[in-house]
Amino acid sequence: MKMKKLSLLIIAAIVLSANNANAQDAKEIIRKVDEKLRGKSSRGEFTMKIVRPSWTREMSLKMWSNGTELSLVLVTAPARDKGTATLKRKKEIWNWQPSIDRVIKLPPSMMMQSWMGSDFTNDDLVRESSIVNDYNQKIVGDTSIDGRACWKIELLPLPNAPVVWGKIYTWIDKKEYIQLRGENYDEDGQLVNIMMASDIKNMGGKTLASHMEMIPADKTKKGNKTIINYSVLVFDEAYPDDFFSEQNLKKIR
């Protein structure tokens, strides 16, 4: 009997150790993906095309980030939206609307709202929540996408974490640490949207996906999607903190 109890304890210890190793490995994978996308700082140019069954709309944008707490996104075209900008400093987010000459501070409840009518949320554009620090990560499978071996990782939010999603699944390329697919679920476990990434190329000295599509899962929104194509990505430039300020939000071009 004692030997049986001892064996059960050994098995339990092995299982616990394996689970802990899995969690640590998954967190490290997500950390590498996040750090690769951000660098110490980043600057980029991209287009965003909003596709609906009866119309499409395209914008050109620029973005800057410094670490995990400072970011700025600017619309450069079309003319009617030119100058519209979104700023994040730590946990605070502002929108500059030149058409009404106002800076609007976003409350946390607005993070799930659509950004500029797209299928991306305010949180997606400025990365307010942290996929590294606000979630528990766990490898739940291995698969391949477009011939690339991938980990499938589940992310569940920590208690009281300031996040918008109840659960996330992400597929990460094992060689280049690129997110090739993502699924976002609400607090009730319902699939909200699917992100797919492709057109992998060298940008800013890193191998990254330059094409992304965000597709709503809601069947009533069939035919809806938002497409992002990056043309420029530059990493590790130096920006003073006041670059990411309300004053600069109004002046940035």
C-alpha positions in Angstrom: 0.0 0.0 0.0 2.8 2.4 0.9 4.6 1.6 -2.4 1.3 2.3 -4.3 0.9 5.6 -2.5 4.5 6.5 -3.3 4.0 5.6 -6.9 0.9 7.8 -7.2 2.9 10.7 -5.6 5.7 10.2 -8.1 3.3 10.1 -11.0 1.5 13.3 -9.7 4.9 15.0 -9.3 5.9 14.1 -12.9 2.5 15.3 -14.3 2.8 18.6 -12.3 6.4 19.1 -13.4 5.4 18.5 -17.1 2.5 21.0 -16.8 4.7 23.6 -15.3 7.3 23.1 -18.0 4.6 23.3 -20.7 3.3 26.6 -19.2 6.8 28.0 -19.0 7.6 27.0 -22.6 4.3 28.5 -23.8 4.9 31.8 -22.0 8.4 32.0 -23.5 7.1 31.3 -27.0 4.5 34.1 -26.6 7.2 36.4 -25.2 9.4 35.8 -28.2 6.5 36.5 -30.6 5.6 39.7 -28.8 9.2 41.0 -28.5 9.8 40.2 -32.2 6.8 42.3 -33.2 7.6 45.2 -31.0 11.4 45.4 -30.7 12.6 48.0 -28.3 10.7 50.4 -30.6 9.0 50.2 -34.0 7.8 52.3 -36.8 5.7 51.2 -39.7 3.5 52.1 -42.7 0.5 50.1 -43.8 -2.8 50.1 -45.6 -6.1 49.0 -44.0 -8.9 47.8 -46.3 -12.4 47.4 -44.8 -14.4 45.0 -46.9 -18.2 44.7 -46.7 -20.7 42.9 -49.0 -21.7 46.2 -50.7 -18.7 48.5 -50.3 -15.0 48.7 -49.4 -13.0 51.5 -47.8 -9.2 51.8 -47.7 -6.9 53.9 -45.5 -3.2 54.5 -45.3 -1.6 54.7 -41.9 1.6 55.1 -39.9 2.4 53.7 -36.5 5.1 54.2 -33.9 5.7 52.3 -30.6 8.2 52.5 -27.8 8.3 49.5 -25.6 5.0 48.1 -24.4 3.5 51.3 -22.9 3.8 54.0 -25.7 2.2 53.8 -29.1 0.7 56.1 -31.7 -1.3 55.3 -34.9 -2.0 58.0 -37.5 -4.3 58.0 -40.5 -2.6 59.6 -43.6 -5.3 59.0 -46.2 -8.0 59.4 -47.5 -8.4 63.1 -47.1 -11.5 63.0 -45.0 -9.8 60.9 -42.3 -6.3 62.4 -42.6 -4.8 63.4 -39.3 -7.0 61.2 -37.2 -4.8 59.6 -34.6 -4.8 57.3 -31.6 -2.3 57.5 -28.7 -1.5 55.2 -25.9 0.5 56.1 -22.8 0.7 53.3 -20.3 -3.0 52.5 -19.5 -4.5 55.7 -21.0 -5.7 56.1 -24.5 -6.8 59.1 -26.5 -8.2 59.7 -30.0 -7.6 63.0 -31.9 -10.4 63.9 -34.2 -9.3 66.9 -36.4 -12.7 67.2 -38.0 -14.1 68.3 -34.7 -10.9 69.6 -33.3 -11.1 67.5 -30.2 -9.0 65.0 -28.2 -11.2 62.3 -26.7 -10.0 60.1 -23.9 -11.3 56.5 -24.2 -12.7 54.8 -21.1 -11.8 51.1 -20.6 -15.3 50.1 -21.8 -14.4 51.4 -25.3 -11.5 48.9 -25.8 -13.8 46.4 -27.5 -15.3 49.0 -29.9 -14.4 49.0 -33.5 -11.4 51.1 -34.6 -12.4 53.4 -37.5 -15.2 51.1 -38.5 -12.9 48.1 -39.1 -13.0 44.6 -37.7 -10.1 45.5 -35.4 -10.8 46.8 -31.9 -9.2 49.8 -30.2 -7.3 47.2 -28.1 -5.9 45.5 -31.3 -4.5 48.7 -32.7 -2.7 50.0 -29.6 -2.1 46.6 -27.9 -3.5 47.9 -24.6 -3.6 44.4 -23.0 -0.5 42.2 -22.8 -0.6 38.7 -24.2 2.5 38.0 -22.1 1.5 39.3 -18.7 -2.3 39.3 -18.7 -2.8 35.6 -19.7 -1.9 32.1 -18.7 -0.4 30.4 -21.8 -0.5 26.7 -22.6 0.5 24.6 -25.6 -2.5 22.5 -26.6 -1.4 21.0 -29.9 0.9 20.9 -32.9 -0.1 21.4 -36.5 1.0 23.1 -39.7 -0.2 26.2 -41.7 0.9 26.7 -45.3 3.5 24.0 -44.8 4.9 25.7 -41.6 5.1 23.6 -38.4 3.2 25.5 -35.6 2.4 25.3 -32.0 -1.3 25.9 -31.1 -1.3 27.8 -27.8 -4.3 28.6 -25.6 -4.3 31.9 -23.6 -6.7 32.3 -20.7 -6.9 35.7 -18.9 -5.6 36.0 -15.4 -8.1 37.0 -12.7 -8.9 40.8 -12.9 -6.6 41.3 -15.9 -7.7 44.3 -18.0 -8.4 42.3 -21.2 -11.2 42.2 -23.7 -11.1 38.5 -24.6 -12.3 35.6 -22.5 -10.0 33.2 -24.4 -7.5 33.3 -27.3 -6.0 30.5 -29.4 -2.9 31.4 -31.4 -0.9 29.4 -33.9 2.8 30.2 -33.8 5.4 29.2 -36.5 8.0 27.1 -34.7 11.0 28.3 -36.7 10.4 32.1 -37.0 8.0 32.7 -34.1 5.4 34.3 -36.3 1.7 34.3 -35.4 0.0 32.7 -38.5 -3.6 32.4 -37.1 -5.5 33.7 -34.1 -9.0 33.1 -32.7 -10.6 35.5 -30.2 -13.4 34.3 -27.9 -15.7 36.3 -25.7 -16.4 35.7 -22.0 -19.1 33.2 -22.9 -16.8 31.1 -25.0 -18.2 32.3 -28.3 -15.8 32.7 -31.2 -15.8 36.5 -32.1 -13.2 36.7 -34.9 -10.4 35.0 -36.7 -7.0 36.5 -37.7 -5.0 35.0 -40.5 -1.5 36.1 -41.5 0.5 35.4 -44.6 3.0 36.9 -47.2 6.0 36.3 -45.0 9.0 38.4 -45.9 12.0 40.3 -44.4 11.0 43.6 -42.9 13.3 45.7 -40.7 15.7 42.8 -40.6 13.1 40.4 -39.3 11.1 37.6 -40.9 7.5 38.7 -40.4 4.0 38.3 -41.9 3.2 41.4 -44.0 -0.5 40.5 -44.8 -3.2 40.1 -42.1 -6.9 39.5 -42.4 -9.4 39.9 -39.5 -12.7 38.1 -40.2 -15.7 38.3 -37.9 -17.1 34.8 -36.9 -20.7 36.1 -36.7 -22.7 34.5 -39.6 -24.7 37.7 -40.0 -21.5 39.5 -41.0 -20.7 37.0 -43.8 -18.4 38.7 -46.3 -17.0 41.2 -43.8 -13.3 41.4 -43.2 -10.4 43.9 -42.7 -7.1 43.5 -44.5 -3.8 45.0 -43.3 -0.8 45.1 -45.6 2.6 46.4 -44.2 4.9 48.1 -46.6 7.5 49.4 -44.1 8.6 48.2 -40.7 11.6 49.6 -38.9 12.8 48.6 -35.4 14.9 50.0 -32.5 14.9 53.7 -33.4 15.1 56.2 -30.6 12.0 58.3 -29.7 11.8 60.8 -26.8 8.9 60.2 -24.5 7.3 63.5 -25.5 6.9 62.1 -29.0 4.0 60.1 -27.5 2.1 63.1 -26.0 -1.2 64.8 -26.5 0.5 67.8 -28.0 2.3 65.7 -30.6 -0.9 63.7 -31.2 -2.3 66.9 -32.8 0.8 67.7 -34.8 2.1 64.4 -36.0 2.2 63.9 -39.8 
